[in-house]
Amino acid sequence: MANILPMILFVILNLILFFFQLSTSIDTITQFQSLNDGNTLVSNDGTFELGFFTPGSSTNRYVGIWYKNIPKRRIVWVANRDDPIKDNNSNSTMLIMSKEGNLELLTNNNQTLVWSTNITTQSLSTTSSHVAQLLDNGNFVIKANNNTDQQSNNFLWQGFDFPCDTLLAGMKHGWDLKTGLNRQLTSWKNWDDPSSGDLTWGIVLHSNPEIVLKKGSVEIHRSGPWNGVGFSGAPMEIITSSVIATTPVINSNEVYFTYSLVNKSMVSITYLNQTLSLHERVIWSPEDNTWSDIQSVPKNDCDVYNRCGPYGNCIHNPSPICQCLDGFEPKSPQNWYASNWTQGCVRKGEETWNCGVNDRFRTFSGLKLPDTTHTWVDANMTLENLDVPYGLVIL
């Protein structure tokens, strides 16, 4: 009996230690732990869950993040989207923290490296241990073990810097000009394949940045240039949204925007719909147990990039939707009246147009400002030092 008692105490102490680790480390992977296929991490507040999943009819396995308490699982981030796990033996697959401080996805009993965060050795601290943690906002980060900040700029690596097809509240959408990092959304290839598709949504850098939705190299929609307050062509329901509040940042170090939820109890995300080639905002409705579409871009035919060509004006309700501006006529009447408006309009007649002293600008309301890719901005110019010729009216 005396010999059995120490063994019982040893087993009890190990069980206590085991359950203590489970209760205090459900959102983290340390350099002494791994996450096996079949187990998950859960953020401290219980909002997000990270684990292994198989999409749709696919047989591939991925590491992803989803909302834990929403029954209709929507994957909001995928670690190895372009590096699927093809080994069907889940017992041989695990996500680990390497001794160097990188996250590594291993299979075939630790013999094959599928994916890694690939942080350079110079970026990793040699004076402290590191942990990977799933934060309450859905960000999966690597940080020093003694770093308790959930909004730190000192993360060694973070999933928010590598978005997939979904923009979560708090994510930066845009550029880090110091490192050249471009945080743009890229669609899934299809609903069963999270690998990078050809639909992208990102900020185009020039004097007046704007957000462009592209399918391959073809522009589908542009937000309109930045005007100091917002993106001039953004739909009014986005500007005056009661769901989100957007925050733009444009300076010498960064060009990005982010959003926060007006009501913290809401669940709302922005994602790319690769089937319809749309950028959509959806909100979770617990009463209906479904995701509801509340905003989509392009929102109509006139929201499509360059629908009516040069000097054309697109008006959504009339038929046809494209009209030439006053003083202009279709460049190709045959194509124009066949509803092919891409060639746009040209000035009427052969006369040379010269501006006279009594000429004025004409006001067109509700038009998206032109593409400003080839313009420049003098940020130091004010209305007081702007040299305006006599009789010229700036609208």
N, C-alpha and C positions, 0 to 999 in steps of 0.2 A: 504493500500500500504506500509505503514511504517512497518507493521508486516511481510509482505511477503519478503521484501528486505533482512533481516538477514538470512532467510531460504535459499534464492537463493544464497547468498554469502557462506553460510555453505556448500551447495551442490557443488558449484564450487570449493571451496577449497579442499573438499574431492576428487573430480574428479582429480584435479591437483595433489594431493598427490598420488592418485592411479596410474595415468599414469607415475608419476615420479618414483615410485617404480618399475613399470614394465620396464622402460627404463634403470634403473641403476642396476637392480637385476636379469636380465634374465639369468645369469650364476650361481646364488647362491640361496641357501635356508638358511634363517636365523632361529634363534630360535623363531621367531614370524611369520614364513611363512610355507606353505606346498606346495607340488607339487601334484596336483590331476591328476588322470588318464584322459588323453585327453590334458594335458598341457605338455610343455617341457622346459628344460633348453638348452641354446645355448652358446657355448664358446664365449669369447669376440671377437675373430677374425672370428667367424662364421663357423669354420671348423667342429666342432663336436656338436652333439645334444644328449640329454639324455631324455628318456621318457619311456612310457609304450608301449609294443608291444606284438603281438601274432605271433609265428613262424609257417609258413606253414599251415598245416591242424589242428594244435593243437587248443584246446579251452582254454589253460592256458594263463595267462598274466604274463609278466616279466618286470623288469626295466632294460633297456639296453642303450648302447651308440652306435651310428653309425655316419657316415659322413653325414653332413646335406645336402650338395649340390651335392651328387651323387645319381642319381635316382634309381639305383639298390641297394637297401639298403643291406648293409653287417654289421651285428652286430659284434662289436669288443670287447664288454665286457658286461657281464650280472651280475647284483648284486645278484639276488636270483635264480641263475641257478638250484640249488637243492631244492629250496623252492618255487614252483610255486604258483601263485594266482589262486585259483580255483573258486572264487566268480566272477560270470559274471557281477555283478552290478558294473560298473566302477565308478558310483557316490559315492560308499562307500569305494573306495580305494585311499590311498594317501601315499606319502613319506614325512616324517616330520623330523625336528630336535627336539629331546627331550630336556627337560630343563636340562638334565644332559650332553647334548652335543653329543649324539649318533644319527645316522641316523636310523630311524625305518620305516618299511613298514607295514602299518596297513590296515585292511579291516573290513568288517562287521561294518561299522560306528564306526571305532576306537576301536572295541572290541577285535579284533584278531591280534596278532603280528605275521607277516609272516617271517620277516627277520630283522636283526639288525647288525650294524657294531660292536657292542658288545665291545666297548672300556671300559677298566676297569676304575673305578672311580679314581684310583690313577694316571692314565695317563692324566686325564683331568684337565685343569687349572681351579681354582675357582676364579681367579682374572680377567678373561676376558671372553666375550661371544664368541661363536663359530659359524662358517658358514660352509656349504658344498658348494664347488665350482667346476664347470666343467672347467678345464684349457684348454688352447689352444692346448696342446699336447694330449688331450683325457683322461688325468688323472682326476679322480673324487676324491676330497680330503676333509678332515675336518681339519680346521685350526683356529687359533685365528682370530677374526674379524679384528684385526689391522695388520695382516700379509699379505703383498701385494706381496710376492715373489712367483713366479710360479715354481721355482726350489728349494724350501726350503727343508732342512733336518729336519725341525721342524714341519712337518705335524703330526697331531695327528693320522691320518689314511689316507691311500690312496689306491685307486683301483688298482694301478700299483703293489702293493704287493700281489694282489690276481688275477693274470691273468686267463683267461679262455682258449680259444683255439687260441687266437691271440696275437702276439707280435707286439706292436707298437713302432715306433721310440722313443727312450728315456726310454723305459721300461728296468729294470734290469732282466736278465734271469739268475737265479742262486741263490746262498745262502748268507744269512746274518748269519755268523758263531756265532755272539754274541747272537742272539735270536733263532737260529735254523730255521729261516724262509726259506723255499724252494720255490722259485718262478719258477715253471715249468708250461708248457702248458699242458692242458688236453682237449681232443677233446669233442665236443658235442656227445651225444649218437646217434643221427641221425639228419638229416636236420630239422626235426620238433620238436626236443627235445634238448634244450641246457644243460640238466643235464649232469653231468660228465660221459664221456665215458671211454673206456679202453685203448685208445691210448694216450701215454704221451711222452713228449720231455723235458728232463731235464739234468742238470749237475750231474754226478756221482763223488762224492768226494773221492779222494785218492791222492797219491803223485803227479801224473800227471793227473789232472782232464780231463774228456772228456764228450761230450754230447751224450746221448743215447736215441734213439727212441724205445719205447717199446709198444707192444700190450699185455696188461695184464702183466705177468711176463716174456714174451718172448721178447728177444732183436731182433729188426728188423734191426737196423743200429747203428753204432757207429762212431763218428767223428774222431776217432784216438786221442791219448793222446796229451796233451798240450806240445809243444816243446820249449816254450819260446818266440815264434813269433806268432804262430797260432796253430790251431788244425790240426795235421799232415795229417789227412785223409779227410779234407774238400775239396769239389770239387773246381777245379781251378777257375770256374766262380764265386764262392763266394769269394775266396781270392782276385781276381782281379776285383771285381764288379765295374761297373760304376754307379750303382744305390745307393748302400749303403756303408758306412764306419763303420766297426766294431771296438769296443773298449773293450778289455778284462781287467779285474781287478782281480788279484790273490794276496791276502795278508792274514795276520792273522785274519782279521776281515770279509772279504768278498771274495767270489769266484763267479764271474758273468761276463757276457758280455752284451753289449748293442750296438745298432747301431743308426746311424743318416743317413738321406737322403742326398746324394751328391747334388742333385738339390731339393731345398726346395719346388719348385712348383709341384713336383711329389707326387703322392699318392701311396705308396707301403707298404704292410704288409706281415708278415709271419703268417701262420696259419696251423692247423692240419686238413687234409682231412681224416675224419674217414671212408669214404667209400672205398678209395683206400689205406688206411694206409700209407699216405705220409705226409711229412712235406714240405709245398709249400710256395714259395714267388710269390706273384701276384702284378701286377701294374695296376692302373686304366688308361684306354685309353679313353680320352674324345672324340677323333675322331670317334672311333668305339662304344663308349658307352658300354664298357664291361671291365671286369677284365681279364687280360691276364697272364697266367702262365709263369714265366721267369726262375724259378729254382724249382727243386723238389728233394727230398731225401727220399728213395734211388732213384738214377737216372737210374740205370740199374740192371741187375741180379747180377753183381759182387759187387754191393754196398750193398747187403744184408748181414747181419751179419753171419759170419761163413759158407758161402755158400759152400766152398770146404773142410771143416773140417781141422784137424791138418795136417800141412806140405803140404797143398794143395795150389795151386796158381790159382787164377781165372783171366782169360783173356776174355774180353767181346766179341771180334769179332770171334775167332775161334769156331769150334764145334768139340768136346764138350768144354764148357767154363772152365772146371776144369782140371788141370794137376798136377801131383805130382812133387815136387821139385827134382832136380837131386840127385840120390842116394836113392830115395824113390819109393815105389810102393803102389798101392791101398791096404788098409787093407782088404777090401772085394771086390775082383774083380767082383763078381756077381752083387753086388749092384752098384759098380762104373760104370760099363758098361751099367747099366740100368738107368743111370743118377741120382742115389741116392748117392751123394758125401759126406753126412754128417759125415761118419765114418773116412773120410780123408785117410791119407797115413802113412806108417811105413817104417823104414829103410829096404833096401834090404839085404837079407842074414842073417846069424846067427852070423857073426863075430862081435867082440867087437871093437868099434870105439874109438881109442885113438889119441889125438892130438900130433903130432910130432913137432920138432923144425922148420921144413920147411913148416909146414902147414899154410895156410892162410885162411882168410875169403873170401867167394865169394860174389860178389855184385849182388843184385837183385834190379833193379830200378822199381819205380812206385808202390811198395807194401805199403799197410797201415801198420804202426808200430803195433806190437802186443799189446794185452790187457795188461795194466800195473797195474791192480788192486792189485796185490800182490808184487809190487816193492816198493822201497823207494828211496828218493832223498836226497842227501847231498847238500843243497843249497849253502854251503860255499866252495865246491870243485871247483877248477879251473884247467885248462889244465896244469898250471905250477906245481901244487902239486899233480897231478895225477900220480901214480906210474904205468908206463906201462912196462911190461916185454919186453926184447929185442926181436925184430923180430915180435912183435904183431902190426898189423896195425888196427887202428880204423877208420872206414869209416863213 
